[in-house]
Amino acid sequence: MSESLKDILLRRDDKQPPEIAIIKEFVMRRFKARVSVTVNKTQIIINANSSALAGTLRLNIFELQNTVKSKKKLLIRVS
């Protein structure tokens, strides 16, 4: 008998890199906004919902980089 999608998703090992949680918590705490974060081998991409949020994040990029403590490049995009 085939498995349901629910069973497959419940079994899935969903380990996110710690950078994702750190960035999302930083943005929520400071700006009360949500962002989506993608991590690649050499970069961390932060997708903001508005250009105002993206611009504000760019002004705080050094603080965010120090908070994340990663050698990966931070990219901020508007989605």
N, C-alpha and C positions, 0 to 999 in steps of 0.2 A: 504494500500500500504506500502511496506517495505521502511525503511529509507536507505539512502546510507551511506557508511562508512565515507564519508567526513562530512556529517551532524552529525554523532555520535561523530567524533573526534573534531569537532568545538564546540560542547556542553560540552565536557569533561573538568572537572575542574583539571587543571594541576598545582598544587601547589607544588613547590620543596622546600625542606628545605633551609634556607639561607646559610648553610654551603657549599652547592654545588656551588653556585655562587661565594662565597668568595674564595674557593679553585681554581676554574677554572680561576678566574681573577688574583689570585696570581701567578699561574703557567704561564699564558699568559704574564703577565707584566714582570716577572723576567726572564723567560726562552724562551719566544716566542714559546711555544709548547702547544698542546691541550692534555687534559686528560679526562677520563670519571670518574665520581664519583658516588658511591652508598652509601646510608646511611641506616644503620640498627639500631636496638635499642641500641646496645652497641659499635658499631664501624663504622668508615667511611673508605671505601675502595677506594683508588685512583689507577686507572689503567693507567699506562704509556705505551706509544708505544714502547719505547726502554729501554734497560737496563741502558744506560748512563743517561737518564733522571731520571729513578727510583733511581739510585745511588746518583745523585745530589739532588733529593728530600729527600732522607734519611739523607743526610748531613744537610739539612735545616729543618728537622722535628720539631725542637723546635720552630723555628720562625713561621713555618706554624701552629703549635698547638696554639701559642699565638695569631696569626692572626684570627684563627677560633674561639677561645674562647669557646671551647666545652670540656666537660668531656669525650667524647667518644674517644676510642682508634683509632689512625690513622694507617692504614695499606697501604703499597705501594706495588703494584704488577706490573709485566710486562705482557702485553697482546699482 
